[in-house]
């Protein structure tokens, strides 16, 4: 008896892409959307990350806006927590913004 392989949902692909962001770097919502198979779905990435089922495992704090801005309402620990988590990994945050030229995953 053969079992059909379940196709991964877009959210599952988002979580996989976020899990591949190396420590000490960030990716944009658009980068994650593209890696998950839908480059135009940056907002959907934000929605999925807000529902992150494993916040201690899936490093959603490493995802920032296309301008390097941190999430204004970080879901896991409140305001300031995203910055604390990034700084603990060596990412410099100035005025709630990350320098993408220096820290963006390539």
Helices and strands as residue ranges (DSSP letters): H 10-19, E 27-28, H 29-35, H 42-50, G 60-62, E 63-64, H 81-88, E 93-94, E 97-98, H 100-103
